Amino acid sequence: MSQKVRVRFAPSPTGPLHIGGVRTALYNYLFAKKHGGDFILRIEDTDSQRFVPGAEEYIIEAFTWLGLQFDEGTHIGGPYAPYRQSDRKDIYKKYVEILLDKGAAYIAFDTPAELEAKRAEISNFQYDASTRNGMRNSLTLSKEVVDNLIKDGNQYVVRFKIEANQEVVVNDLIRGEVKYNSSVLDDKVLYKSADNLPTYHLANIVDDHLMEITHVIRGEEWLPSAPLHVLLYRAFGWEDTMPQFSHLPLLLKPEGNGKLSKRDGDRLGFPVFPLEWKDPKTGEISSGYRESGYLPEAVINFLALLGWNPGNDQEIMSKDELIQLFSLEKCSKSGAKFDYEKGKWFNHQYIQLSSNAEIANIFYPMLEEKSVDVNIEYVETVVGLVKERVNFVKELWDQSFFFFQSPSSYDEKVVKKRWKEDSPALMSELIDVLKGIEDFSAHNQEEIVKAWIESKNYHLGNIMNAFRLAIVGESKGPHMFDITATIGKEATLSRLEKAIREIKLS
Ligand code: GLU
């Protein structure tokens, strides 16, 4: 590629960012970084009706959490600023004028009621080459009438004048050539005098052109807009710098039938937003990947593989590997099933790949909340012993609480099964054996305790089960001697003594 690659992620701030939007942004990012290009955040907020306060900040926070850095954007500026469309009103006005002067667009005064009446009169009414001559617009009214209507404060829109029966080819890197006949398109509204704002279509094209965007990578739902966009480039005379299109496959429900929605997340219990979102109007809270305990690297790896693969069955890939391997040509044309269980699997893998120190740092505040007072090195050791048992950091407590507190009660079922009549006596003997151990490492304890069991001809299982019940309070946990080596000799002995005192035979 001779020209510097420039891609943009162009969300409309209409609410929290859907996970499908995150995947779109990720593919833009991977493509840009692979080609040494720029990744731009442009906020498309020209639809004032749908604007939701806080949505832009949410989007920026989500990408900061994910570690996907923009090179230019509303929050960091850049050489093509401003990056928020509502701050670019004057720019669009000029381009509306250019299209009007060229005769590629016209002014239309039809009121909503008039349009409604037409729809009632003509079935499948479309404002286009076949109908525009019967409407109230600058093609049917004299210049004088048009000027007076505007002067008198009548609202109007500017429509794109699409000629009938032209072939429009959308060249898509994923889908190949997609051909359209222009007659299927209506004369889209490009600008509304009522709010002095362009519509999405005009602002999007003008900005892609001015910001020198080379590749437009976006969701499949925008494919139907692509022929209109191609015609707009033509009308402006910008065909030579038209970006290369790629329309990404849909994210599908886990069952594979239809588009993934927030309702699927609610129904099956998984988040569809990167961060938790509180609806400013209703106060309703939607869960997020961050708050649900996902590591950002796991989310990135998981999303990268929803609609793309490197051509082999490699699944675990760091961000740098993804950048190296990514290509739009390898994106699939068909929808990608949102396999949430796979998402959990990725998180599990990334917890194992993270250092104990990294995971301990995330776990530590949860321990503080429970008023557990230990040093971070201790937490790191515990994490190392139990992390293979969890998919999420928050599950660590359930797998490790006994490293931080002695049992306050003993699981009844386990007591019934594991605490025998001779258990108190055996545990007393075990206390004596343990007292004599200088080097309390797991390995040394194990050797000495097992030798004692063997010499006395005791049953290994009986001893170890009662031992675990005394130390943990239940029958769970990692290797017994790893637990006792970690909590230390003193705590081990006092827990055994407490168990002898407190566990009652039923
Ligand atoms: N503003 C559009 C959106 O909300 C952008 C579509 C595009 O990338 O062209 O997704």
Residues whose N, C-alpha, C, O or C-beta is under 5 A from the ligand:
A	BS01	LIG	A10 P11 S12 E44 R218 W222
